Amino acid sequence: MKLIRFGEAGSEKPGVCINGINYDVSGFIKDYDEAFFGNGGLPHLQYMVAMHQAMLPKIPDGARLGSPVARPSKIICIGLNYADHAKETNATPPAEPVIFMKSTTAINGPYDKVIIPKDSMKTDWEVELAIVIEKKASYVEEANAMDHIAGYCLHNDISEREFQLERGGTWDKGKGCDTFAPLGPWMVTKDEIADVSNLKLWLNVNGKLMQNGTTANLIFNVPFLISYVSRFMTLLPGDIISTGTPAGVGLGFNPPVYLKPGDVMELGIDGLGASRQECVAYSK
Protein backbone atom coordinates (compact mmCIF):
# COMPACT_ATOMS: atom_id res chain seq x y z
CA MET A 1 0.00 0.00 0.00
CA LYS A 2 0.92 3.63 -0.44
CA LEU A 3 -0.06 5.79 2.52
CA ILE A 4 -0.57 9.54 2.14
CA ARG A 5 -1.75 12.39 4.34
CA PHE A 6 -3.57 15.32 2.79
CA GLY A 7 -4.97 18.71 3.75
CA GLU A 8 -3.73 21.93 5.27
CA ALA A 9 -0.54 21.81 7.30
CA GLY A 10 -1.33 20.72 10.84
CA SER A 11 -4.76 19.37 9.87
CA GLU A 12 -3.86 16.51 7.56
CA LYS A 13 -6.10 13.48 7.15
CA PRO A 14 -5.02 9.94 6.22
CA GLY A 15 -5.43 8.55 2.74
CA VAL A 16 -4.14 5.90 0.38
CA CYS A 17 -2.94 6.00 -3.21
CA ILE A 18 -4.27 3.14 -5.36
CA ASN A 19 -3.31 2.93 -9.03
CA GLY A 20 -2.42 6.60 -9.04
CA ILE A 21 -5.71 7.77 -7.46
CA ASN A 22 -5.78 9.22 -3.94
CA TYR A 23 -8.56 8.14 -1.58
CA ASP A 24 -9.66 9.45 1.81
CA VAL A 25 -9.63 6.82 4.58
CA SER A 26 -10.28 9.18 7.48
CA GLY A 27 -13.68 7.54 7.95
CA PHE A 28 -12.02 4.61 9.69
CA ILE A 29 -8.41 5.70 10.38
CA LYS A 30 -7.53 8.60 12.69
CA ASP A 31 -3.98 9.21 11.52
CA TYR A 32 -0.73 7.48 10.63
CA ASP A 33 0.92 7.96 14.00
CA GLU A 34 2.51 5.92 16.78
CA ALA A 35 -0.82 4.48 17.89
CA PHE A 36 -1.71 3.46 14.34
CA PHE A 37 1.51 1.61 13.62
CA GLY A 38 1.87 0.15 17.09
CA ASN A 39 -1.66 -1.26 17.31
CA GLY A 40 -1.88 -3.24 14.09
CA GLY A 41 -2.99 -0.33 11.96
CA LEU A 42 -1.48 -1.53 8.70
CA PRO A 43 -3.29 -4.88 8.47
CA HIS A 44 -6.50 -3.19 9.66
CA LEU A 45 -6.14 -0.53 6.96
CA GLN A 46 -5.45 -3.15 4.31
CA TYR A 47 -8.57 -5.08 5.31
CA MET A 48 -10.78 -1.99 5.40
CA VAL A 49 -9.56 -0.74 2.03
CA ALA A 50 -10.15 -4.15 0.46
CA MET A 51 -13.67 -4.25 1.88
CA HIS A 52 -14.69 -0.67 1.10
CA GLN A 53 -12.54 0.52 -1.83
CA ALA A 54 -15.57 1.11 -4.09
CA MET A 55 -17.03 3.48 -1.48
CA LEU A 56 -13.89 5.41 -0.56
CA PRO A 57 -14.17 9.13 -1.36
CA LYS A 58 -11.62 10.39 -3.84
CA ILE A 59 -9.36 13.20 -2.72
CA PRO A 60 -9.79 16.24 -4.98
CA ASP A 61 -7.04 16.84 -7.53
CA GLY A 62 -4.61 19.46 -6.34
CA ALA A 63 -5.11 18.76 -2.64
CA ARG A 64 -1.96 19.43 -0.64
CA LEU A 65 -0.01 16.38 0.49
CA GLY A 66 1.70 16.45 3.85
CA SER A 67 4.26 14.09 5.30
CA PRO A 68 2.86 10.55 4.94
CA VAL A 69 3.68 9.89 8.60
CA ALA A 70 2.33 12.06 11.41
CA ARG A 71 4.97 13.65 13.60
CA PRO A 72 7.04 10.75 15.00
CA SER A 73 8.71 10.69 18.38
CA LYS A 74 12.06 11.13 16.63
CA ILE A 75 13.89 11.29 13.33
CA ILE A 76 17.24 9.51 13.51
CA CYS A 77 19.68 10.24 10.71
CA ILE A 78 22.78 8.35 9.61
CA GLY A 79 25.70 10.46 8.45
CA LEU A 80 28.36 9.59 5.88
CA ASN A 81 26.71 6.29 4.96
CA TYR A 82 27.86 6.32 1.32
CA ALA A 83 31.60 6.11 0.70
CA ASP A 84 31.39 8.50 -2.28
CA HIS A 85 29.67 11.14 -0.13
CA ALA A 86 32.26 10.77 2.64
CA LYS A 87 35.01 11.23 0.05
CA GLU A 88 33.49 14.36 -1.49
CA THR A 89 33.25 16.00 1.94
CA ASN A 90 36.82 15.00 2.84
CA ALA A 91 35.59 12.74 5.63
CA THR A 92 36.82 9.26 6.48
CA PRO A 93 34.17 6.57 5.96
CA PRO A 94 33.01 5.68 9.47
CA ALA A 95 33.84 2.42 11.22
CA GLU A 96 30.42 2.56 12.90
CA PRO A 97 27.28 4.48 11.89
CA VAL A 98 27.28 8.19 12.63
CA ILE A 99 23.99 9.05 14.36
CA PHE A 100 22.43 12.48 14.67
CA MET A 101 18.89 13.70 15.30
CA LYS A 102 16.68 15.86 13.14
CA SER A 103 13.96 17.91 14.80
CA THR A 104 10.40 16.72 14.18
CA THR A 105 9.41 20.38 13.72
CA ALA A 106 11.43 20.25 10.48
CA ILE A 107 8.89 17.89 8.89
CA ASN A 108 7.43 19.26 5.68
CA GLY A 109 5.19 18.08 2.87
CA PRO A 110 6.77 16.69 -0.31
CA TYR A 111 5.75 19.69 -2.43
CA ASP A 112 5.87 22.41 0.23
CA LYS A 113 8.27 25.32 -0.01
CA VAL A 114 11.59 25.08 1.82
CA ILE A 115 12.56 28.12 3.86
CA ILE A 116 16.21 29.12 3.73
CA PRO A 117 16.92 30.08 7.36
CA LYS A 118 17.68 33.57 8.56
CA ASP A 119 21.38 34.38 8.01
CA SER A 120 21.93 31.16 6.03
CA MET A 121 24.54 31.16 3.27
CA LYS A 122 25.07 27.40 2.94
CA THR A 123 21.75 25.56 2.67
CA ASP A 124 22.25 22.20 0.93
CA TRP A 125 20.27 19.18 -0.34
CA GLU A 126 20.47 15.43 0.43
CA VAL A 127 18.20 12.78 -1.12
CA GLU A 128 17.74 9.86 1.28
CA LEU A 129 15.87 6.61 1.84
CA ALA A 130 13.87 6.82 5.09
CA ILE A 131 12.72 3.79 7.08
CA VAL A 132 9.45 3.94 9.04
CA ILE A 133 9.29 1.72 12.14
CA GLU A 134 6.19 -0.39 12.80
CA LYS A 135 7.01 -2.23 16.03
CA LYS A 136 8.84 -1.06 19.15
CA ALA A 137 12.49 -2.01 18.85
CA SER A 138 15.14 -2.28 21.55
CA TYR A 139 18.29 -4.39 21.22
CA VAL A 140 16.98 -5.94 18.03
CA GLU A 141 19.05 -8.65 16.37
CA GLU A 142 20.02 -7.87 12.79
CA ALA A 143 18.37 -11.09 11.61
CA ASN A 144 15.03 -9.87 12.98
CA ALA A 145 15.36 -6.20 12.10
CA MET A 146 13.19 -6.24 8.98
CA ASP A 147 10.24 -7.46 11.08
CA HIS A 148 10.17 -4.00 12.69
CA ILE A 149 9.70 -2.04 9.45
CA ALA A 150 6.35 -0.58 8.37
CA GLY A 151 7.67 0.81 5.11
CA TYR A 152 9.82 3.42 3.41
CA CYS A 153 9.58 6.97 2.14
CA LEU A 154 11.58 9.58 0.29
CA HIS A 155 13.35 12.19 2.44
CA ASN A 156 15.26 15.34 1.52
CA ASP A 157 17.64 15.79 4.47
CA ILE A 158 18.14 19.52 3.89
CA SER A 159 21.16 20.86 5.75
CA GLU A 160 22.69 24.22 6.56
CA ARG A 161 26.40 23.50 6.34
CA GLU A 162 27.68 26.53 8.26
CA PHE A 163 25.30 25.80 11.14
CA GLN A 164 26.20 22.09 10.94
CA LEU A 165 29.99 22.27 10.63
CA GLU A 166 31.22 25.73 11.60
CA ARG A 167 29.18 26.75 14.62
CA GLY A 168 30.49 24.26 17.18
CA GLY A 169 28.90 21.24 18.81
CA THR A 170 27.00 18.52 16.99
CA TRP A 171 25.49 18.47 13.51
CA ASP A 172 21.94 18.85 14.79
CA LYS A 173 21.75 22.64 14.61
CA GLY A 174 22.26 22.53 10.84
CA LYS A 175 19.68 19.80 10.31
CA GLY A 176 16.56 20.74 12.23
CA CYS A 177 15.52 24.10 10.80
CA ASP A 178 11.86 24.55 9.91
CA THR A 179 10.90 22.83 6.60
CA PHE A 180 14.22 20.91 6.47
CA ALA A 181 12.59 17.44 6.36
CA PRO A 182 10.29 17.06 3.34
CA LEU A 183 8.90 13.51 3.45
CA GLY A 184 6.88 11.62 0.86
CA PRO A 185 4.80 11.73 -1.29
CA TRP A 186 4.02 8.25 0.06
CA MET A 187 4.97 5.82 2.74
CA VAL A 188 5.22 2.59 0.77
CA THR A 189 4.71 -0.58 2.80
CA LYS A 190 7.71 -2.90 2.81
CA ASP A 191 5.94 -5.64 0.86
CA GLU A 192 5.93 -3.38 -2.22
CA ILE A 193 9.71 -2.96 -2.23
CA ALA A 194 11.32 -6.16 -3.48
CA ASP A 195 14.92 -5.20 -2.69
CA VAL A 196 15.53 -2.15 -0.52
CA SER A 197 19.27 -2.63 -0.99
CA ASN A 198 19.07 -1.90 -4.72
CA LEU A 199 17.06 1.28 -5.23
CA LYS A 200 18.14 4.17 -7.43
CA LEU A 201 17.91 7.62 -5.86
CA TRP A 202 18.42 10.96 -7.56
CA LEU A 203 18.11 14.71 -7.07
CA ASN A 204 18.01 17.65 -9.50
CA VAL A 205 18.47 21.34 -8.75
CA ASN A 206 16.91 23.66 -11.32
CA GLY A 207 16.71 20.74 -13.73
CA LYS A 208 20.38 19.76 -13.40
CA LEU A 209 21.14 16.27 -12.09
CA MET A 210 23.20 16.60 -8.91
CA GLN A 211 22.82 13.24 -7.17
CA ASN A 212 22.51 9.88 -8.90
CA GLY A 213 23.11 6.95 -6.59
CA THR A 214 21.90 3.58 -5.42
CA THR A 215 21.20 2.06 -2.02
CA ALA A 216 23.48 -0.80 -3.12
CA ASN A 217 26.30 1.52 -2.06
CA LEU A 218 25.18 1.99 1.52
CA ILE A 219 28.07 1.36 3.90
CA PHE A 220 25.67 0.09 6.56
CA ASN A 221 22.53 -1.57 5.22
CA VAL A 222 18.95 -1.28 6.44
CA PRO A 223 18.76 -4.26 8.84
CA PHE A 224 22.13 -3.41 10.35
CA LEU A 225 21.07 0.19 10.95
CA ILE A 226 17.88 -0.80 12.76
CA SER A 227 19.77 -3.24 14.95
CA TYR A 228 22.56 -0.74 15.62
CA VAL A 229 20.35 2.23 16.46
CA SER A 230 18.19 0.09 18.74
CA ARG A 231 21.23 -0.52 20.95
CA PHE A 232 21.35 3.15 21.85
CA MET A 233 17.69 4.16 21.97
CA THR A 234 14.28 2.52 21.83
CA LEU A 235 12.61 2.89 18.46
CA LEU A 236 8.88 3.53 18.69
CA PRO A 237 6.21 2.84 16.07
CA GLY A 238 6.23 5.63 13.50
CA ASP A 239 9.84 6.62 14.17
CA ILE A 240 11.98 7.40 11.14
CA ILE A 241 15.56 6.39 10.36
CA SER A 242 17.03 8.30 7.43
CA THR A 243 19.83 6.24 5.93
CA GLY A 244 22.25 8.75 4.43
CA THR A 245 22.89 10.41 1.08
CA PRO A 246 25.08 9.60 -1.95
CA ALA A 247 27.58 11.95 -3.55
CA GLY A 248 26.48 15.13 -5.29
CA VAL A 249 25.60 17.47 -2.44
CA GLY A 250 26.41 21.16 -2.81
CA LEU A 251 29.16 20.97 -0.20
CA GLY A 252 31.03 18.49 -2.38
CA PHE A 253 31.48 20.79 -5.39
CA ASN A 254 34.60 22.90 -5.93
CA PRO A 255 33.66 25.61 -5.26
CA PRO A 256 30.61 24.55 -3.21
CA VAL A 257 27.13 25.26 -4.60
CA TYR A 258 24.34 26.21 -2.21
CA LEU A 259 20.63 26.86 -2.47
CA LYS A 260 19.15 30.32 -2.92
CA PRO A 261 15.57 31.65 -3.07
CA GLY A 262 13.86 30.53 -6.25
CA ASP A 263 15.89 27.33 -6.64
CA VAL A 264 13.86 24.16 -7.19
CA MET A 265 14.82 20.70 -5.96
CA GLU A 266 13.28 17.61 -7.55
CA LEU A 267 14.15 14.19 -6.16
CA GLY A 268 13.02 10.59 -6.18
CA ILE A 269 13.69 6.96 -5.29
CA ASP A 270 12.62 3.87 -7.21
CA GLY A 271 9.19 2.79 -6.01
CA LEU A 272 8.85 5.64 -3.51
CA GLY A 273 7.81 8.42 -5.86
CA ALA A 274 9.21 11.88 -6.45
CA SER A 275 8.92 15.22 -4.71
CA ARG A 276 9.56 18.87 -5.52
CA GLN A 277 10.45 21.78 -3.29
CA GLU A 278 11.00 25.42 -4.16
CA CYS A 279 13.29 27.46 -1.92
CA VAL A 280 12.09 30.75 -0.45
CA ALA A 281 13.78 33.31 1.75
CA TYR A 282 13.09 33.49 5.45
CA SER A 283 10.61 36.15 6.49
CA LYS A 284 8.86 36.87 9.77
Secondary structure as GFF3:
##gff-version 3
##sequence-region A 1 284
A	DSSP	beta_strand	2	6	.	.	.	ID=ss1
A	DSSP	beta_strand	13	18	.	.	.	ID=ss2
A	DSSP	beta_strand	21	24	.	.	.	ID=ss3
A	DSSP	alpha_helix	34	38	.	.	.	ID=ss4
A	DSSP	alpha_helix	41	52	.	.	.	ID=ss5
A	DSSP	three_ten_helix	53	55	.	.	.	ID=ss6
A	DSSP	beta_strand	65	66	.	.	.	ID=ss7
A	DSSP	beta_strand	75	79	.	.	.	ID=ss8
A	DSSP	alpha_helix	83	88	.	.	.	ID=ss9
A	DSSP	beta_strand	98	102	.	.	.	ID=ss10
A	DSSP	three_ten_helix	104	106	.	.	.	ID=ss11
A	DSSP	beta_strand	107	108	.	.	.	ID=ss12
A	DSSP	beta_strand	114	116	.	.	.	ID=ss13
A	DSSP	beta_strand	123	124	.	.	.	ID=ss14
A	DSSP	beta_strand	127	133	.	.	.	ID=ss15
A	DSSP	three_ten_helix	142	148	.	.	.	ID=ss16
A	DSSP	beta_strand	149	156	.	.	.	ID=ss17
A	DSSP	beta_strand	159	160	.	.	.	ID=ss18
A	DSSP	alpha_helix	161	165	.	.	.	ID=ss19
A	DSSP	three_ten_helix	171	174	.	.	.	ID=ss20
A	DSSP	beta_strand	181	182	.	.	.	ID=ss21
A	DSSP	beta_strand	187	189	.	.	.	ID=ss22
A	DSSP	three_ten_helix	190	192	.	.	.	ID=ss23
A	DSSP	beta_strand	200	205	.	.	.	ID=ss24
A	DSSP	beta_strand	208	214	.	.	.	ID=ss25
A	DSSP	three_ten_helix	215	217	.	.	.	ID=ss26
A	DSSP	alpha_helix	222	229	.	.	.	ID=ss27
A	DSSP	beta_strand	240	242	.	.	.	ID=ss28
A	DSSP	three_ten_helix	250	252	.	.	.	ID=ss29
A	DSSP	beta_strand	264	269	.	.	.	ID=ss30
A	DSSP	beta_strand	273	281	.	.	.	ID=ss31
###
